[in-house]
Amino acid sequence: MTDSNQPNPGVRRTVVRSVAALVGMFAFAFALVPLYDVFCRVTGLNGKVDTTAQALVHEEVDDSRFVNVQFITRNGSGLPWNLEVETRQVRLHPGQTAEVDFAFHNASDEGTWGRAVPSVSPSSATRHLRKMSCFCFEEQHLKAGERLELPLVFQLARDLPADVNTVTLVYTLYPVTRDDPSLQARATAGKGDEA
């Protein structure tokens, strides 16, 4: 005669496996965001590129080939700014450094915050694009009618794949909300300025 208070070993095994699967799913869900961020930064997918300023690498310029670098600017939803690039395309050798100026203009009659988010295509060029100076992902504040010029200083590495003849950088403007904690801290620090 078996004790009816003892759980069936099969039921116990199923419960243990179910709990383990549940814990694994929660761990995966929490790890998914940073893993996706790393994946996007490596591939350049979804506008994610390395935004840290990099040191100029003094390497021999590859005079045997040219690469066209194109710049496209566009406005995301709801920001009354214009973003213009002085030069729409540059032609350079891998290893050569170039500088291109961008101009932000607030077309509204009040001060607003915004940022330019870059994306690179083809994605295989992302790892070979070095930015020594870039406004990428930095929040900018423009007063009513203000115009701001900022440079992009960059270099394509010599080991850029041989099949890449054109690299396109797209900068999209997005509004930054006033309730962003980092902006509130900056606005508080500069109370004398228009926020």
N, C-alpha and C positions, 0 to 999 in steps of 0.2 A: 504494500500500500504506500503510495507516494504522498508526501506532505503538500497540501494545496497552497500553503503559504510560500513555498519556494518558487521563484520565477523560472520559467522555461529558459534554458541556456540560449536558445535561438532568439527569444525576445530580448534578452539582455544584450546579445551581440548586435542586434538590430538597433537598439537604443544607443549603444556606445558608438556605432558607426554613424548614426544620424547626428549625434551631438558633435562628433569629430568633423563631419561634413559641414555642419552649421558654423562651427568655429573657423574652419578653413575658408568658407565663403565670406565671413566677416573680415578675416585677415586679408583676403584677396581684394575685397571692396576698398579697404583702407589703403592698400598698396597700389591700387589701380591708378589713382590720380598722379602720384609722383612718377610711376612707371610711364604713364602716358606722356607726362611732361618731358621726361628724359628722351623718350622715343621721338617726340616732336622736335626737340632741340637737335637731335642727331640727324634727323632726316629733313628738317626744315618744313615739315608738314604743319599746316594750320597756323602759319605765320610765326612759328617759334624758331627763333635763331638765338645764337649766343649774343647777349647784349653787353657783356663786359668788354671794356676797352682793352685792346691787345697791343702789345709792344710791336713796333715796326721790326719786321724780320729782314735783315740785310742779307738777301740771297741774290745770286746771280740772276739777272733778267734773262728769260728765255726769248731771245730775239728771233727764233725760228718760227714763231706763230703769233697771231693776234687773236684777241678775244673781244667781242663787242659786249659792253655792259650797258643795258637799257634801264631807264628809270621811269616808273609809272607812279603817278600820285592819284589818289582818289579819296573822296570824303565818305566816311561811314555815316550812319544815320544820326541826324539831330545836331550836328556841330556846325555852327555858322562860320566856319573858317574855310580858307582856301590854302592849299599847299601847292607851291610851284617849284619846279626844279629848273635851275639855270641852264643846264645842259641835259638834253633828253637821252643822249647816248655818248659813250666814250669808247675809244678803241685803244686797247693797251696790251702789252705783253704780260704774260704771267711773271710774277715777281716784281712788277713795276707798281709804284704807289701812285694813286690819283686822288684828287680832291674835287668834290662837286658841292655847290652851294644850293641849299633849299631855303625857300622863303615861306613863312607862315603868315597869314593875314586874318585877323578877326574882323569879319564883315558886319558884325552886329554892333549895337550901341550899348553893350554892357560887357564887362569883363567875364571871361569864361576860361575853363580849364579843358585841356585836351591832350592827347598823345598820339604819336604816329607809330603804328605797328607794322613792322616789315615782314615780308615773305620773300623767299628766293626760289627761283626755278631756273633750271631743273634742280631737283632736290639734291642730286649728286654734287652740285657746286657748293652747297651750304658749308661743308667742312673745309672748303678751300678758300672761303671768303674771310679775310681778316679785316676787322674794323678798328682802326686806331682812334677814331673820334666819330661818335654817332649820337644822335638825339633819340635813337630807337627806344621805345617804351618809357621814355622820361616824360613826366607830366610837365606841361608847359602852361603858363598862365599868360594870357594876352588881354590887355585892357581894350576898351572899345576902340575899334579902328586901328589897333596897334599892328605893326609889321615887325617880324623877327626873322633874321637870317642866321642860319646855322649850317656848319659844314659837315659833310660826310667825307672822312679820309679813310681810304680802304686800299686793300691789296689783294690780288688773286695769287694764291700759292703756285709755285712752279709745277707742283704735282697735280694740278687740275687735270682731270681726265682729258685725253687727247680728242675725244669725240664731242667735247663741250666747246662750241664756238661762240655761243651767245649765252649770257647770264642776264636774267631779268630780276630787278629788285622792285617790288611793289610796296609802296608806303600808303597805308590806309589810315585816315584820321578818325579817331573815336573820341566822343565826349567823356570826360571824367566827372563823376557825380560829386557834388559838394559834400556828401556825407562820407566820402573816402577819408579814413582816419589820418592817413599820411598828409592829405591836403589840408585838413583842419589844423594839424600841427604846424604846417608851413604858413598857413594863413594867420594863425595866432602869433607866430614868430615875427611876421612882417605886418603888424597891425596898421602901420602908417601907409601901406600900399593899398590900392583898391583890390579887393579879393574877388 
